[in-house]
Amino acid sequence: MRPKHSLPLPAADRVAPLSQTAEYALRAMVYLALNPNEGVRSSDLASAINVPSHYLSKVLRKLVEAGLLASQKGHGGGFTLARDPDGIPFSDILAAVGEEPSGERCAFGWGRCDARNPCPLHPAWSKLNAAMLAWAQSTTLADVVMTAASQRPASAFK
């Protein structure tokens, strides 16, 4: 028998608490940071990071509009980072796809709450939100590239 007030479980292949769009944006940006000397076509990128091509195209468009990616059409074209990896914090990537942590959203569904008018989840949500914001602001693509390069041979990322 199903519980009366059950919550949907996250998909097993998702990293909570990020949305699928945010995950796809991070995957794309990390892949491009790991392959800095070549433009990557959208379809090749989608295949490399295991993301549906149509969905990724929408994500890439947002990243270009935010000034995080450059796009070159034609032979030898593709997507590349528009800035150095050390100048791209995760917070910029999340903001580009509308997923930046925000203290203004009420996790309990009241619209807005704060310390003076907290919802039941406000204290716990505030801690998570602050930790997510600190992580997103302090982690750059360069951090990921440096860590990845020390853990795997470069050929593992092609």
TIPAMAR-188225 format. One line per 5 residues: number of its first residue (from 1); their letters; for each residue x, y, z of N, C-alpha, C, O, CB. Coordinates in steps of 0.001 Angstrom, whole numbers. Each point is the difference from the previous one (the first is absolute). Glycine has a CB too. Example, Ala and Ser with C-alpha at 12.3 -4.5 7.8 and 13.67 -1.06 7.14 Angstrom:
BEGIN
1> as> 13190,-5690,7800,-890,1190,0,900,1200,0,1036,-19,665,-2928,-1154,581 | 1542,2223,-1966,820,1190,60,-770,1090,730,509,1108,169,675,-1736,-2314
//
This chain:
BEGIN
1> mrpkh> 842,-1179,0,-842,1179,0,887,1243,0,976,67,747,-2821,-1312,473 | 1511,2220,-2049,778,1220,-125,-333,957,1150,-1169,150,354,1237,-435,-2866 | 946,934,3098,-282,962,1067,-906,1126,-495,23,366,-1175,2190,-908,2221 | -2996,1070,-141,-971,1030,-338,673,1287,-488,-495,630,-934,-1054,-1620,2625 | 2645,1384,-1088,668,1261,-322,1427,-257,-449,944,460,643,-2385,744,1015
6> slplp> 1607,-1915,-2729,1349,-296,-477,512,1119,-886,-780,718,-626,292,-3165,751 | 1802,2590,-173,654,962,-871,628,-752,-1155,423,-1143,171,10,2728,1752 | -360,-969,-3102,651,-685,-1118,1478,-181,294,657,900,523,-2329,64,-2133 | 2178,-2119,1273,1419,-267,200,790,538,-1180,-459,-73,-1140,-74,-1974,2504 | 1736,2595,-1097,810,479,-1113,450,-1171,-862,155,-1121,484,611,3082,889
11> aadrv> -561,-1686,-2643,506,-1038,-902,1356,-471,500,782,794,525,-2033,202,-2490 | 1530,-2268,1808,1234,-582,524,1248,592,-643,1075,-35,600,-2334,-2050,-160 | 1138,2630,-1656,1174,521,-679,178,1507,189,867,592,-642,-1128,-2419,-1012 | -519,2451,2499,104,1440,239,762,273,1267,8,-803,933,-2147,1171,-2126 | 2789,796,1211,718,441,1188,-852,1069,664,-46,1137,-469,2336,-1666,-545
16> aplsq> -2963,175,2101,-804,990,717,956,974,672,1091,-423,381,-3002,-1229,-1 | 1591,2872,-216,-1259,667,-258,-19,801,-1303,-779,946,-119,480,-847,2559 | 1115,-444,-3397,24,716,-1266,-1058,-534,-963,-284,-1197,-28,2722,1632,358 | -3009,463,-1110,-950,-418,-1029,753,-685,-1136,1223,98,-99,-2790,1801,703 | 834,-2577,-1439,595,-664,-1151,662,1026,-925,1083,-253,-527,-2811,-1583,687
21> taeya> 1095,2973,-357,568,1047,-842,1331,483,564,965,172,-746,-3274,518,52 | 2367,-473,1990,1243,452,639,1099,-1051,-153,1152,333,-280,-2489,1022,1930 | 976,-2615,-1466,985,-1069,-172,530,-32,-1424,1206,-124,-213,-2346,-1198,1997 | 251,1433,-2755,423,-31,-1391,910,1189,-323,981,-153,-727,-3112,-1037,125 | 1814,2359,1133,840,1180,-222,1385,-216,603,1005,318,-635,-3048,1161,637
26> lramv> 2108,-2010,1202,1292,-259,632,795,-1050,-780,1204,155,-204,-2199,435,2437 | 322,-1655,-2668,684,-1035,-794,611,590,-1265,1159,-259,-324,-2748,-1459,1219 | 793,2516,-1606,472,588,-1259,1193,916,244,997,-70,-719,-3323,-65,-216 | 2228,984,1934,1066,954,275,1279,-709,445,1098,391,-397,-2824,1316,1018 | 1588,-2732,191,1184,-754,444,644,-712,-1180,1224,8,-138,-2246,-319,2416
31> ylaln> 211,-303,-3124,563,-687,-1165,776,984,-875,1107,-306,-442,-3000,-1361,495 | 1327,2829,-300,676,993,-836,1261,534,677,981,317,-674,-3191,305,-324 | 2186,-521,2320,1200,434,727,1104,-1053,-88,1186,330,-6,-2629,1010,1570 | 1043,-2600,-1632,974,-1092,-99,522,-179,-1425,1000,-683,-219,-2147,-440,2128 | 473,1733,-2867,388,-75,-1417,91,1420,-556,-791,381,-864,-325,-2662,591
36> pnegv> 2071,3060,763,13,1437,-288,465,407,-1392,-279,1124,-415,667,-868,2783 | 288,-1092,-3088,616,411,-1259,-811,-354,-1236,522,47,-1114,1632,-306,2236 | -3417,-93,-944,-802,-397,-1149,-1441,423,178,-550,-84,1098,2073,-1841,-1494 | -2143,2385,-696,-1422,254,25,-723,-1334,-49,383,-891,-759,-89,3141,-364 | -1322,-2390,1916,-740,-1262,67,-1422,242,-507,-713,869,503,2120,-1684,1467
41> rssdl> -1803,40,-2965,-1356,100,-526,-995,-454,1058,304,-855,832,536,469,-3178 | -2024,968,2301,-1045,-304,966,-313,-1497,50,-130,-574,1082,-816,2854,-1468 | 826,-2907,-776,-341,-1423,-37,1118,-859,594,-272,-985,687,-1134,1405,-2722 | 2659,-50,1775,1131,-737,575,64,187,1512,291,-936,745,965,1204,-2898 | -1532,947,2588,1,278,1433,-1106,-782,690,217,-578,1065,723,2864,-1493
46> asain> -2123,-2306,-170,-1127,-740,573,344,-1476,163,-311,-609,1023,-1280,2240,-2066 | 2226,-2193,38,402,-1402,61,1066,-223,1074,-61,-978,745,-484,738,-3183 | 1508,1138,2514,1111,-158,944,-447,78,1454,563,-679,858,933,1655,-2572 | -2509,-150,1998,-426,171,1389,-1332,-674,303,-562,172,1081,1797,1966,-1058 | -1742,-2919,-1003,-1216,-797,181,-1222,855,347,-681,-217,1002,2123,-1669,-260
51> vpshy> -1688,2869,-1618,-1131,907,171,-770,33,-1320,621,24,-1063,624,1387,2809 | -2572,-1409,-1710,-760,100,-1243,377,1269,-777,39,1092,565,-1926,-2373,510 | 2157,1127,-2342,499,1090,-835,-942,1210,-27,451,1140,116,712,-2853,-1500 | -2450,1470,1235,-963,1102,-64,12,806,1300,-16,1231,-22,-1415,-2577,-1556 | 1460,644,2700,13,641,1318,1296,793,165,-18,1144,455,-1423,-2995,518
56> lskvl> 2556,1239,-1344,1289,668,152,68,1266,-838,594,986,438,471,-3192,14 | -1646,2210,-1625,9,1198,-847,-606,1196,722,516,1114,-99,-672,-2572,-1924 | -928,1236,2742,-634,1076,764,905,486,1124,93,1201,255,-2336,-2156,-806 | 2904,26,1219,914,346,1092,1188,791,-554,399,1010,579,-1094,-3083,714 | 1254,1619,-2401,1146,682,-600,-358,1421,-426,808,918,142,66,-3128,-918
61> rklve> -2081,2388,257,-449,1334,-404,14,947,1198,433,1146,-121,-1864,-2159,-1696 | 960,544,2971,-1,827,1213,1428,326,445,274,1110,457,-2459,-2151,234 | 3085,79,-825,1395,223,407,694,996,-931,847,777,441,-766,-3106,504 | -437,2306,-2227,541,980,-957,-544,1384,343,756,970,53,-578,-2741,-1873 | -1480,1863,2050,-629,1281,329,591,609,1268,61,1223,125,-2159,-2012,-1227
66> aglla> 2531,-44,2038,591,475,1254,1475,367,-155,624,488,943,-2250,-1915,290 | 2181,1193,-2420,1401,336,-228,986,-1016,541,1181,301,173,-1874,2027,-114 | 206,-3534,208,876,-1058,518,576,-859,-1116,1090,-556,141,-2428,535,1955 | 613,-88,-3202,448,-779,-1150,61,886,-1230,-734,981,-125,-257,-3070,1106 | 1883,1717,-1881,44,601,-1329,-431,-1071,-985,287,-1182,188,1577,2813,451
71> sqkgh> -2552,-1213,-1686,-491,-930,-1005,477,448,-1370,-168,1157,-386,-1850,-1706,1795 | 2610,-375,-2129,496,275,-1357,-686,-967,-949,54,-1215,190,2201,2044,671 | -2904,-279,-1889,-677,-851,-977,961,-398,-1107,1039,630,-198,-3225,482,714 | 1823,-2170,-1234,764,-407,-1167,1101,-1008,315,142,-472,1128,-645,2683,-2089 | 1286,-2524,-93,1078,-973,116,1015,452,1053,462,1141,-24,-785,-1797,-2392
76> gggft> 658,-225,3317,944,320,1068,-621,776,1145,693,413,929,1070,-409,-2629 | -3080,194,1632,-692,750,1040,-403,-877,1165,466,-1130,145,-1279,2682,-1880 | -40,-1022,2540,-489,-717,1164,-14,919,1207,116,1219,-127,755,-3376,-803 | -1012,1562,2090,-61,758,1248,1340,-55,712,659,-1039,38,-3113,554,164 | 2844,1612,356,1200,118,842,-341,902,1176,-990,730,-34,2558,-1065,-1953
81> lardp> -757,281,3009,-187,917,1123,288,1420,-465,926,223,-780,-298,-2028,2444 | -1414,2765,-1190,201,1401,-354,978,683,959,499,1088,-289,-2815,-1030,-671 | 2587,-692,2091,924,557,999,910,-1112,484,-266,-1180,-228,-1417,2941,944 | 2755,-1377,-49,889,-987,606,-753,-768,1075,-857,572,674,2869,874,-1155 | -1711,-2739,658,-700,-797,1009,85,570,1414,-924,-177,794,1388,-1781,-2207
86> dgipf> 639,2641,1734,101,558,1355,-900,1214,184,-179,464,1127,2522,-1296,-1005 | -2907,1351,-1192,-920,1125,65,-1451,-400,-137,-868,849,-203,2655,535,-713 | -2057,-2693,1027,-1381,-475,-118,-376,-804,1251,208,-1212,53,-10,1148,-2591 | -756,755,3546,-484,-736,1173,-1297,-728,-325,-745,401,-894,1832,1280,2413 | -1342,-2740,-790,-1238,-744,-207,-1225,894,167,-1023,-237,-643,2172,-1830,1444
91> sdila> -1064,3085,45,-1152,892,197,-396,688,-1301,-1188,224,-234,1901,142,2607 | 262,-22,-3233,-320,610,-1293,-720,-991,-917,-922,369,-727,2921,1134,965 | -1569,-2756,-193,-628,-1038,-833,-1436,-233,459,-918,-61,-818,3164,-1034,422 | -2432,967,1697,-1339,-225,542,-911,1191,-281,-1171,-182,-333,2154,-1274,2122 | -455,2670,-1656,-796,1199,-275,-427,46,-1466,-1115,422,-310,2339,799,2136
96> avgee> -353,-1647,-2716,-305,24,-1436,-1213,-863,-344,-728,301,-946,3150,88,491 | -2637,-1446,1210,-1141,-882,-268,-1113,181,1040,-906,-827,107,2480,-819,-1169 | -1490,2743,1827,-1054,328,960,-44,-874,1222,-1071,-221,566,-181,1029,-2449 | 2403,-1315,2306,21,-945,1114,864,451,1178,394,-821,828,-770,-957,-2492 | 673,3083,1744,831,435,1115,-738,-173,1315,-1213,200,64,2375,1429,-1560
101> psger> -433,-2002,2555,-643,-126,1308,-604,1355,394,615,1044,-217,1011,-2890,905 | -2808,1821,-121,-679,1234,359,-634,-146,1377,-712,-966,273,281,1481,-2704 | 700,444,3276,-589,1,1330,-1434,499,-5,-655,9,1043,2917,336,-111 | -2757,67,-2082,-1336,569,-92,-1089,-1048,-223,-1181,289,195,2230,1764,-1081 | -675,-3250,486,-995,-1035,-272,-301,-771,1278,912,-361,744,-121,172,-3132
106> cafgw> -2041,-57,2634,-406,-768,1173,-84,-1477,-367,-759,-376,-893,-515,2360,1813 | 2043,-2812,-242,19,-1434,-285,-1294,-689,425,-287,-1109,-452,2762,1145,724 | -3243,597,577,-1234,-593,491,-1198,359,-876,-1094,-540,167,2038,624,2133 | -713,845,-3244,-1063,352,-932,-816,1216,386,-1061,231,-580,975,-2587,41 | 548,3142,1503,-745,1179,428,277,1216,-889,-547,1077,237,610,-1964,2094
111> grcda> 754,726,-3317,375,1140,-842,1277,627,515,1063,-176,-595,-3467,598,34 | 2312,305,1658,1181,589,638,-92,-197,1507,-1079,32,592,1302,1678,-2447 | 920,-1909,2440,85,-54,1448,1369,560,375,869,140,-860,-2444,-2170,1033 | 1767,2345,1080,1293,486,464,148,-328,1473,-856,-666,581,856,2518,-2297 | 1079,-1390,2319,271,-338,1397,-1089,541,938,-268,-596,1043,2724,605,-1565
116> rnpcp> -3077,1107,156,-1057,567,842,-1349,-669,-226,-856,11,883,2080,2143,-916 | -1414,-2734,-1140,-1235,-694,-338,368,-1319,-685,-270,-188,-1187,-1016,2392,952 | 1911,-3122,1002,519,-1225,-621,-1071,-1060,-239,-965,-124,753,3123,602,348 | -1954,-1231,-2167,-812,-1189,-210,651,-1129,814,1088,191,542,-1851,569,-2901 | 131,-1910,2452,597,-1103,768,1368,-451,-534,824,-498,768,-3139,-233,-232
121> lhpaw> 2564,898,-1831,1274,-432,-582,1058,1102,-30,1146,-272,-359,-2433,-1335,-1009 | 940,2832,1731,896,1138,-190,1398,-181,620,990,244,-690,-3025,1159,648 | 2155,-1815,1300,1356,-131,565,874,-1007,-755,1168,278,-274,-2133,314,2486 | 413,-1741,-2544,778,-1022,-719,273,445,-1431,1113,-172,-498,-2132,-1629,1930 | 15,2373,-2103,142,463,-1376,1039,1112,-80,792,39,-941,-3182,-663,471
126> sklna> 2395,1512,1427,966,1109,14,1431,-515,68,886,536,-666,-2591,914,1785 | 1935,-2485,-320,1343,-585,99,428,-621,-1332,1126,201,-454,-1513,-644,2903 | -516,-307,-3064,300,-620,-1289,243,1069,-1057,954,-93,-773,-2343,-1908,1394 | 541,3003,-657,124,1066,-982,1331,735,155,669,288,-992,-3167,-42,969 | 2882,58,1257,1273,692,249,1180,-864,-433,958,507,-583,-2004,724,2508
131> amlaw> 984,-2521,-1647,1085,-907,-402,75,-113,-1521,1093,-2,-565,-1370,-1284,2710 | -873,1193,-2810,-19,-78,-1467,563,1275,-614,777,-55,-953,-2772,-1466,1056 | 1602,2667,442,471,1275,-520,1513,129,172,697,427,-920,-2928,604,1448 | 2733,-1398,643,1452,61,247,747,-932,-949,1039,376,-543,-1466,184,2959 | -91,-1774,-2622,612,-954,-926,10,552,-1413,1025,-47,-680,-1776,-1843,2130
136> aqstt> -381,2412,-1897,-118,485,-1375,881,1225,-252,537,159,-1096,-2870,-1047,1036 | 2481,1739,1049,817,1199,-167,1494,-290,97,809,709,-599,-2686,610,1536 | 2243,-2341,-200,1429,-258,228,590,-1075,-919,1219,-167,-37,-1597,834,2388 | -446,-1384,-3077,487,-1058,-886,-23,500,-1444,-1027,468,-493,191,-2262,2087 | 1981,1687,-2258,87,425,-1402,258,-1214,-890,322,-1091,472,543,3369,227
141> ladvv> -1017,-2049,-1992,336,-1063,-949,1466,-385,118,349,-1167,-180,-2130,1990,-1373 | 2644,143,1853,1431,-299,154,234,-985,1144,867,-867,-99,-303,3147,-796 | -1323,-2154,1969,123,-941,1125,-307,-1422,-451,697,-944,371,-1335,2770,1234 | -401,-1968,-2400,-408,-1319,-483,1050,-567,-955,356,-1175,84,-2780,1822,172 | 2915,196,-1161,1014,-440,-957,1258,-453,728,578,-1035,-334,-1502,2615,-1387
146> mtaas> 1345,-810,2710,1214,-346,748,-173,-1333,738,892,-848,-19,-368,3302,284 | -1655,-2625,368,-268,-1245,728,-97,-1180,-963,568,-1063,252,-1769,2365,1532 | 485,-1112,-2877,-181,-1083,-975,1330,-406,-623,263,-1189,-182,-2579,2020,-295 | 3151,141,152,1290,-299,-627,904,-783,932,806,-810,-458,-1018,2877,-902 | 92,-1839,2655,850,-725,942,-525,-1404,289,728,-838,532,-84,3020,474
151> qrpas> -1905,-2439,-1354,-610,-1296,310,-38,-968,-1164,-23,-1212,212,-1318,2387,1442 | 1333,-661,-2905,-131,-860,-1175,950,459,-1098,368,1173,-61,-2770,-1634,645 | 2789,-451,-1434,791,429,-1158,-859,857,-935,-1214,-189,-77,2641,-1899,250 | -806,3017,-873,-720,920,-878,-844,-736,-1035,-1061,495,-380,2884,1165,714 | -1388,-2814,-796,-740,-732,-1029,-1363,-494,517,-874,-325,-803,3070,-370,-208
156> afk> -2387,636,2329,-1277,-466,552,-1093,1027,-213,-1178,-328,136,2408,-1009,1567 | -877,2573,-2033,-1005,1047,-147,-317,295,-1454,-709,972,-262,1489,-8,2396 | -316,-1718,-3066,-251,245,-1419,-1150,-856,-468,-374,55,-1172,2777,522,798
//
